[in-house]
Amino acid sequence: MGILGNNVQILRKQRGLSQEKLAEKVDVSKNTISDIEKGKKFARANTLVRIAEFFNIQVYELFSPKVLCPIIPKVSSINLVKK
């Protein structure tokens, strides 16, 4: 999976969407979303625009490894003492 596929998958899952639901929203087949996420197929320009618009981001952000990385909170200083 490449950066594009990874970002589409992260965005889709963050919003609780199945591949089928995302495909409906951006007017492509479920197989197209699956292939994009797996890196088997590169999306057409108009598909990239519709995906970006749906997620309210710019097209270039779909290709950015830093913009969409999930933020994992640091938990090293949590005190788990029972009272």
GUVOTOR-435504 format. One line per field, with one value per residue: x, y, z of N, C-alpha, C, O, CB in turn; residue number from 0. Coordinates in steps of 0.1 Angstrom, whole numbers. Glycine has a CB too. Layout:
BEGIN
npx: c(X | ...)
npy: c(Y | ...)
npz: c(Z | ...)
capx: c(X | ...)
capy: c(Y | ...)
capz: c(Z | ...)
cpx: c(X | ...)
cpy: c(Y | ...)
cpz: c(Z | ...)
opx: c(X | ...)
opy: c(Y | ...)
opz: c(Z | ...)
cbpx: c(X | ...)
cbpy: c(Y | ...)
cbpz: c(Z | ...)
pos: c(NUM | ...)
This chain:
BEGIN
npx: c(9 | 6 | 13 | -9 | -30 | -29 | -36 | -62 | -75 | -71 | -85 | -111 | -116 | -114 | -138 | -156 | -165 | -174 | -157 | -175 | -195 | -179 | -173 | -198 | -203 | -184 | -189 | -178 | -168 | -169 | -147 | -129 | -122 | -111 | -89 | -74 | -67 | -52 | -31 | -31 | -42 | -41 | -58 | -80 | -77 | -102 | -114 | -97 | -101 | -129 | -127 | -110 | -126 | -148 | -137 | -130 | -105 | -74 | -63 | -36 | -30 | -38 | -15 | 4 | 27 | 28 | 7 | -17 | -11 | -20 | -24 | -8 | -13 | 10 | 16 | 32 | 34 | 13 | -4 | -14 | -25 | -46 | -72)
npy: c(-12 | 22 | 57 | 72 | 52 | 44 | 68 | 73 | 51 | 55 | 80 | 71 | 52 | 67 | 81 | 62 | 47 | 22 | 6 | 3 | 23 | 47 | 45 | 48 | 75 | 89 | 82 | 59 | 25 | -1 | -18 | -1 | 17 | -2 | -12 | 12 | 17 | -6 | -2 | -12 | 1 | 32 | 62 | 80 | 115 | 129 | 113 | 115 | 142 | 141 | 124 | 139 | 163 | 151 | 144 | 169 | 181 | 191 | 179 | 174 | 167 | 141 | 127 | 132 | 122 | 131 | 148 | 133 | 114 | 92 | 105 | 95 | 94 | 101 | 79 | 75 | 87 | 80 | 74 | 46 | 38 | 21 | 32)
npz: c(0 | -9 | -2 | -10 | -10 | 17 | 30 | 21 | 31 | 59 | 63 | 55 | 75 | 98 | 97 | 99 | 77 | 53 | 26 | 5 | 12 | 10 | -17 | -29 | -21 | -36 | -61 | -74 | -80 | -55 | -58 | -70 | -49 | -32 | -47 | -50 | -23 | -18 | -35 | -60 | -81 | -97 | -90 | -111 | -121 | -118 | -99 | -77 | -71 | -63 | -41 | -24 | -21 | -8 | 17 | 25 | 20 | 4 | -28 | -30 | -4 | -1 | -9 | 10 | 34 | 60 | 67 | 72 | 90 | 117 | 150 | 178 | 211 | 238 | 264 | 286 | 311 | 327 | 357 | 373 | 398 | 421 | 442)
capx: c(0 | 14 | 8 | -23 | -39 | -29 | -43 | -76 | -80 | -71 | -96 | -123 | -119 | -117 | -152 | -164 | -171 | -169 | -153 | -187 | -201 | -171 | -175 | -211 | -202 | -175 | -194 | -170 | -171 | -162 | -135 | -120 | -117 | -102 | -77 | -67 | -62 | -41 | -20 | -32 | -47 | -40 | -70 | -80 | -77 | -115 | -117 | -90 | -108 | -141 | -123 | -105 | -138 | -156 | -130 | -128 | -91 | -68 | -59 | -22 | -29 | -39 | -2 | 13 | 29 | 27 | -6 | -28 | -7 | -27 | -16 | -9 | -9 | 20 | 10 | 43 | 34 | 0 | -4 | -25 | -26 | -59 | -74)
capy: c(0 | 34 | 68 | 75 | 42 | 45 | 80 | 71 | 41 | 62 | 89 | 64 | 45 | 77 | 85 | 50 | 43 | 10 | 9 | 5 | 36 | 57 | 44 | 55 | 90 | 96 | 77 | 49 | 11 | -5 | -24 | 10 | 21 | -13 | -12 | 24 | 14 | -17 | 3 | -19 | 10 | 47 | 69 | 91 | 128 | 133 | 105 | 121 | 154 | 138 | 119 | 151 | 171 | 144 | 145 | 183 | 184 | 194 | 167 | 171 | 161 | 126 | 122 | 137 | 112 | 137 | 155 | 125 | 103 | 93 | 110 | 85 | 101 | 95 | 75 | 70 | 92 | 78 | 68 | 36 | 33 | 19 | 37)
capz: c(0 | -9 | 6 | -14 | -5 | 32 | 35 | 18 | 41 | 72 | 63 | 55 | 87 | 108 | 95 | 101 | 64 | 46 | 12 | -3 | 14 | 4 | -32 | -32 | -19 | -46 | -74 | -81 | -75 | -43 | -62 | -73 | -36 | -27 | -55 | -46 | -9 | -19 | -44 | -72 | -92 | -94 | -92 | -121 | -116 | -113 | -87 | -66 | -67 | -56 | -28 | -16 | -18 | 2 | 30 | 28 | 20 | -9 | -35 | -26 | 10 | -2 | -11 | 20 | 45 | 73 | 70 | 76 | 99 | 129 | 161 | 189 | 223 | 246 | 277 | 295 | 325 | 334 | 370 | 373 | 411 | 425 | 455)
cpx: c(9 | 7 | -6 | -33 | -40 | -37 | -58 | -82 | -81 | -83 | -110 | -126 | -121 | -131 | -161 | -171 | -165 | -164 | -165 | -194 | -193 | -173 | -187 | -210 | -194 | -178 | -184 | -174 | -164 | -148 | -124 | -114 | -107 | -89 | -68 | -60 | -51 | -30 | -20 | -36 | -45 | -53 | -69 | -81 | -91 | -119 | -110 | -96 | -121 | -138 | -119 | -117 | -146 | -150 | -126 | -113 | -87 | -63 | -44 | -20 | -31 | -25 | 8 | 14 | 27 | 14 | -16 | -24 | -15 | -18 | -18 | -4 | 1 | 14 | 20 | 41 | 20 | 2 | -16 | -26 | -41 | -60 | -84)
cpy: c(12 | 45 | 71 | 65 | 42 | 56 | 78 | 61 | 47 | 72 | 82 | 58 | 55 | 82 | 73 | 45 | 30 | 15 | 11 | 18 | 48 | 57 | 51 | 70 | 96 | 90 | 69 | 35 | 8 | -11 | -13 | 15 | 10 | -13 | 1 | 22 | 4 | -13 | -5 | -10 | 24 | 53 | 79 | 104 | 132 | 125 | 111 | 134 | 151 | 133 | 131 | 160 | 164 | 146 | 160 | 186 | 187 | 180 | 164 | 164 | 146 | 120 | 126 | 126 | 118 | 143 | 146 | 114 | 104 | 97 | 100 | 92 | 93 | 92 | 71 | 76 | 90 | 70 | 59 | 30 | 32 | 25 | 29)
cpz: c(0 | -1 | 3 | -8 | 10 | 37 | 32 | 28 | 55 | 73 | 63 | 68 | 99 | 108 | 96 | 88 | 59 | 32 | 3 | -1 | 8 | -12 | -36 | -32 | -30 | -60 | -82 | -75 | -63 | -47 | -65 | -60 | -31 | -34 | -52 | -32 | -10 | -28 | -57 | -84 | -88 | -98 | -103 | -114 | -110 | -101 | -75 | -62 | -59 | -42 | -19 | -12 | -7 | 16 | 34 | 29 | 6 | -15 | -30 | -12 | 10 | -4 | -1 | 31 | 59 | 77 | 76 | 85 | 112 | 141 | 173 | 201 | 231 | 260 | 287 | 309 | 332 | 347 | 372 | 387 | 415 | 439 | 462)
opx: c(19 | -2 | -14 | -43 | -51 | -45 | -66 | -93 | -91 | -91 | -119 | -138 | -129 | -137 | -173 | -183 | -154 | -167 | -165 | -198 | -198 | -174 | -188 | -215 | -197 | -171 | -181 | -182 | -153 | -138 | -112 | -101 | -96 | -78 | -56 | -48 | -41 | -20 | -11 | -33 | -46 | -58 | -59 | -85 | -92 | -127 | -115 | -97 | -123 | -145 | -123 | -118 | -151 | -157 | -120 | -109 | -95 | -59 | -41 | -11 | -27 | -24 | 20 | 5 | 25 | 10 | -24 | -32 | -17 | -7 | -30 | 8 | 2 | 7 | 16 | 47 | 17 | 9 | -27 | -28 | -48 | -51 | -87)
opy: c(13 | 43 | 74 | 69 | 40 | 55 | 82 | 63 | 45 | 71 | 86 | 58 | 53 | 86 | 75 | 40 | 27 | 26 | 20 | 25 | 57 | 68 | 58 | 77 | 108 | 93 | 71 | 34 | 15 | -9 | -15 | 17 | 14 | -14 | -1 | 25 | 5 | -20 | -4 | -14 | 28 | 51 | 85 | 105 | 138 | 131 | 112 | 137 | 158 | 136 | 131 | 164 | 171 | 148 | 162 | 194 | 186 | 172 | 152 | 157 | 139 | 108 | 123 | 123 | 111 | 143 | 150 | 105 | 115 | 93 | 98 | 96 | 81 | 100 | 63 | 70 | 98 | 60 | 63 | 18 | 42 | 24 | 33)
opz: c(8 | 6 | 12 | -1 | 16 | 46 | 40 | 33 | 62 | 83 | 70 | 73 | 108 | 118 | 94 | 89 | 61 | 28 | -6 | -11 | 2 | -18 | -46 | -41 | -34 | -69 | -93 | -66 | -60 | -39 | -63 | -59 | -26 | -28 | -51 | -31 | -2 | -28 | -64 | -96 | -76 | -109 | -105 | -103 | -99 | -92 | -64 | -50 | -49 | -32 | -7 | 0 | 2 | 26 | 44 | 38 | -4 | -8 | -28 | -10 | 19 | -2 | -2 | 38 | 68 | 89 | 85 | 89 | 118 | 141 | 177 | 202 | 231 | 266 | 296 | 318 | 341 | 347 | 372 | 389 | 414 | 447 | 474)
cbpx: c(-10 | 15 | 17 | -25 | -34 | -15 | -38 | -78 | -70 | -58 | -95 | -122 | -107 | -108 | -154 | -175 | -169 | -181 | -144 | -197 | -202 | -156 | -174 | -222 | -196 | -161 | -198 | -154 | -168 | -170 | -137 | -127 | -128 | -109 | -80 | -76 | -73 | -48 | -7 | -42 | -62 | -28 | -75 | -93 | -73 | -125 | -113 | -75 | -112 | -149 | -112 | -95 | -146 | -158 | -118 | -135 | -83 | -57 | -59 | -13 | -40 | -48 | 3 | 8 | 42 | 38 | -12 | -34 | 8 | -33 | -20 | 0 | -21 | 32 | 0 | 56 | 37 | -10 | -3 | -23 | -18 | -64 | -79)
cbpy: c(0 | 39 | 80 | 75 | 28 | 46 | 92 | 65 | 29 | 70 | 98 | 53 | 36 | 89 | 92 | 53 | 54 | -1 | -2 | -6 | 38 | 55 | 29 | 50 | 93 | 93 | 89 | 52 | 1 | -16 | -32 | 22 | 23 | -27 | -12 | 37 | 10 | -29 | 1 | -30 | 7 | 53 | 76 | 89 | 138 | 131 | 91 | 124 | 162 | 128 | 109 | 159 | 174 | 130 | 137 | 188 | 171 | 204 | 168 | 184 | 167 | 123 | 127 | 150 | 106 | 148 | 161 | 119 | 105 | 79 | 124 | 72 | 104 | 105 | 64 | 74 | 107 | 70 | 78 | 25 | 42 | 5 | 52)
cbpz: c(12 | -24 | 4 | -29 | -9 | 37 | 27 | 4 | 42 | 75 | 50 | 44 | 91 | 105 | 82 | 111 | 54 | 45 | 6 | 1 | 29 | 8 | -36 | -22 | -6 | -42 | -82 | -78 | -86 | -35 | -75 | -80 | -26 | -29 | -70 | -45 | 0 | -24 | -37 | -71 | -95 | -102 | -79 | -131 | -126 | -124 | -89 | -71 | -80 | -64 | -29 | -24 | -30 | -2 | 30 | 40 | 25 | -9 | -50 | -27 | 19 | -14 | -25 | 26 | 43 | 74 | 57 | 64 | 103 | 132 | 165 | 186 | 232 | 248 | 274 | 289 | 324 | 324 | 382 | 363 | 421 | 425 | 454)
pos: c(0 | 1 | 2 | 3 | 4 | 5 | 6 | 7 | 8 | 9 | 10 | 11 | 12 | 13 | 14 | 15 | 16 | 17 | 18 | 19 | 20 | 21 | 22 | 23 | 24 | 25 | 26 | 27 | 28 | 29 | 30 | 31 | 32 | 33 | 34 | 35 | 36 | 37 | 38 | 39 | 40 | 41 | 42 | 43 | 44 | 45 | 46 | 47 | 48 | 49 | 50 | 51 | 52 | 53 | 54 | 55 | 56 | 57 | 58 | 59 | 60 | 61 | 62 | 63 | 64 | 65 | 66 | 67 | 68 | 69 | 70 | 71 | 72 | 73 | 74 | 75 | 76 | 77 | 78 | 79 | 80 | 81 | 82)
